[in-house]
């Protein structure tokens, strides 16, 4: 069995769950479409704790996502495939999408670059976020818009980007510099509020 056959086989195994067990469909739809909003709310929550460690983590996560997206776009130039619903028959398609290159999965890149960045700093909370990221990746297959390899490659790129940014920032302190600039502006507008705490 070659790589393409494995990709399709794994896709069918996950995507057919919604056909065999319809209760999976709303779960797939929720995680595939709405966890991005949960992620944004979570990052805002970390940011507005005004704890310096949380703010640095949030900046690292944003930079990791940007780096991962750039790498993902380069990967998309080297290899491409349309979404499963555009290439295969009898796909359990639960969301509408225009036909284009689905490799690698942008949703997965976003979720894993941010959630892994959180895990690198906050191991206990980070596990919950990684579970959400994993569920999102699986659900993108479940709704019929990505192959497993789209998701696997997206997650791999995102994790590598998060590790690189976390490591790089520990050496270069770039995120600290970004935060210091932001807080100068913030403190000039709200001089008695939202200053970062070290705890």
Secondary structure as the mmCIF struct_conf table of DSSP 4:
data_model
#
loop_
_struct_conf.conf_type_id
_struct_conf.id
_struct_conf.beg_label_comp_id
_struct_conf.beg_label_asym_id
_struct_conf.beg_label_seq_id
_struct_conf.end_label_comp_id
_struct_conf.end_label_asym_id
_struct_conf.end_label_seq_id
HELX_RH_AL_P HELX_RH_AL_P1 UNK A 3 UNK A 15
TURN_TY1_P TURN_TY1_P1 UNK A 16 UNK A 16
HELX_RH_AL_P HELX_RH_AL_P2 UNK A 17 UNK A 20
TURN_TY1_P TURN_TY1_P2 UNK A 22 UNK A 22
HELX_RH_AL_P HELX_RH_AL_P3 UNK A 23 UNK A 47
TURN_TY1_P TURN_TY1_P3 UNK A 48 UNK A 49
STRN STRN1 UNK A 51 UNK A 51
HELX_RH_AL_P HELX_RH_AL_P4 UNK A 52 UNK A 78
STRN STRN2 UNK A 82 UNK A 82
HELX_RH_AL_P HELX_RH_AL_P5 UNK A 84 UNK A 87
BEND BEND1 UNK A 88 UNK A 90
BEND BEND2 UNK A 95 UNK A 95
BEND BEND3 UNK A 99 UNK A 99
STRN STRN3 UNK A 101 UNK A 101
BEND BEND4 UNK A 104 UNK A 104
HELX_RH_AL_P HELX_RH_AL_P6 UNK A 106 UNK A 121
HELX_RH_AL_P HELX_RH_AL_P7 UNK A 123 UNK A 142
TURN_TY1_P TURN_TY1_P4 UNK A 143 UNK A 144
BEND BEND5 UNK A 145 UNK A 145
HELX_RH_AL_P HELX_RH_AL_P8 UNK A 148 UNK A 172
HELX_RH_AL_P HELX_RH_AL_P9 UNK A 174 UNK A 189
BEND BEND6 UNK A 190 UNK A 190
TURN_TY1_P TURN_TY1_P5 UNK A 191 UNK A 192
BEND BEND7 UNK A 193 UNK A 193
STRN STRN4 UNK A 197 UNK A 197
#
